Amino acid sequence: MPKISAFGVVLVATTLCLVSTNAGAQGAQTAEGAQAFLATMAKRGFARATFLDTLGRPNYVAGTHTVEISRIKLSIKEEKSTNAVEKSLGEFALTDLAYGDAQGTADACTTRIDGIQMPASAYEHSSTSWEEPGFMVSVTVMKNESWNYTEGFRKFAGPHFIDWRQAQVVRSNDGGRIDVRVKGQAFATNILSFVPGDPELADRIEYAAKFLRMSCDEAAATGF
């Protein structure tokens, strides 16, 4: 068996120490790290936001329904009417998550929801036309309808917050969705959801969410 010099022993020991130190650094799990991971998931397009009002209605908003009708014969006759309407806009896609409280203080136990995308359903339009029989000359009827919720959508602009000290983490029965629910400020309930479409990634998201919940639990210091 070849002999190892004293220098070789020191070199091996130093290398093992560095490997051990690096492995420990890479394996360290913190609330800040969990926040960064969830922010990355949002940038990859996996995050959704839902805000429930006091009646439990998700992303509910008021808007207007406008109908414009033009009847074209020898001249043009136009009619226009506008009525108030309401609807749920469905889940909102998110692009930005960060951590910090409403005062701007860095707080790893609070997720800040920004970057809510206005859905296509916030403005819809349809056009139809047809011919109606008339005396001597038929009448061309053109109908334009629009449903506009863009002004009402402004109330969702945020920012909104998830306080992990009070959050509930729930995974769907099929395992593909993770919901984080918490009492809101502007709304009765804020829901931050992740739908990654990959079981392994869903496991990691659930673990990060539950890690934040446990790390930020104010009663955790009691050992229970």
Residue pairs with C-beta under 8 A, 6 or more apart in sequence:
4 12
29 211
30 108
30 215
31 108
31 109
31 164
31 211
31 212
31 215
31 216
32 99
32 108
34 208
34 209
34 211
34 212
34 215
35 97
35 98
35 99
35 108
35 111
35 212
37 204
37 205
37 208
38 47
38 97
38 111
38 194
38 205
38 208
38 209
38 212
39 96
39 97
39 98
39 99
41 47
41 194
41 196
41 201
41 205
42 94
42 95
42 96
42 97
42 115
43 95
43 96
44 196
45 93
45 95
46 194
46 195
46 196
46 197
46 201
46 205
47 93
47 94
47 95
47 97
47 192
47 193
47 194
48 91
48 92
48 93
48 94
48 192
48 193
48 194
48 195
49 91
49 92
49 94
49 113
49 116
49 156
49 160
49 190
49 191
49 192
49 193
50 58
50 59
50 91
50 92
50 190
50 191
50 193
51 58
51 59
51 156
51 160
51 184
51 186
51 187
51 189
51 190
51 191
52 58
52 184
52 187
52 188
52 189
52 191
53 60
53 187
53 188
54 188
56 188
57 88
58 88
58 90
58 91
59 88
59 89
59 90
59 91
59 92
59 156
60 86
60 87
60 88
60 89
61 86
61 87
61 88
61 89
61 122
61 149
61 152
61 153
61 155
61 156
62 84
62 85
62 86
62 149
62 152
63 84
63 85
63 86
63 87
63 122
63 147
63 148
63 149
63 150
63 151
63 152
64 82
64 83
64 84
64 85
64 147
64 148
65 82
65 83
65 84
65 85
65 145
65 146
65 147
66 80
66 81
66 82
66 145
66 146
66 148
67 79
67 80
67 81
67 82
67 143
67 144
67 145
68 78
68 79
68 80
68 143
68 144
68 145
69 78
69 79
69 80
69 141
69 142
69 143
69 144
70 76
70 77
70 78
70 79
70 141
70 142
70 143
71 77
71 78
71 79
71 132
71 139
71 140
71 141
72 139
72 140
72 141
72 142
73 134
73 137
73 139
73 140
74 137
85 147
87 121
87 147
87 149
89 119
89 121
89 122
89 149
89 153
90 119
90 121
91 193
92 116
92 117
92 119
92 156
93 116
93 117
93 119
94 113
94 114
94 115
94 116
94 117
94 192
95 115
95 117
96 113
96 114
96 115
97 111
97 112
97 113
97 114
97 115
97 192
98 111
98 112
98 114
99 106
99 107
99 108
99 109
99 110
99 111
99 112
100 106
100 107
100 110
100 112
101 107
101 110
101 112
101 161
102 159
102 161
102 185
108 215
108 216
109 163
109 164
109 165
109 212
109 215
109 216
110 161
110 162
110 163
110 164
111 161
111 162
111 164
111 192
112 159
112 160
112 161
113 158
113 159
113 160
113 161
113 162
113 190
113 192
114 158
114 159
116 156
116 157
116 158
118 150
118 153
121 149
122 148
122 149
122 150
122 153
123 146
123 147
123 148
123 149
123 150
124 146
124 147
125 144
125 145
125 146
125 147
126 144
126 145
126 146
127 142
127 143
127 144
127 145
128 142
128 143
129 140
129 141
129 142
129 143
130 140
130 141
131 138
131 139
131 140
131 141
132 138
132 139
132 140
132 141
133 139
155 186
160 184
160 185
160 186
160 187
160 190
161 182
161 184
161 185
161 190
162 180
162 182
162 190
162 192
163 182
163 183
164 182
164 212
164 213
164 215
164 216
165 216
165 217
165 218
166 182
166 183
167 180
167 181
167 182
167 209
167 212
167 213
168 180
168 181
168 182
169 178
169 179
169 180
169 206
169 209
169 210
169 213
170 178
170 179
170 180
170 181
171 177
171 178
171 179
171 202
171 206
172 178
172 179
175 199
175 202
176 195
176 196
176 197
176 199
176 202
177 193
177 194
177 195
177 202
178 193
178 194
178 202
178 205
178 206
178 209
179 191
179 192
179 193
180 191
180 192
180 193
180 209
181 189
181 190
181 191
182 189
182 190
183 189
183 190
184 190
194 202
194 205
194 209
196 202
196 205
214 220
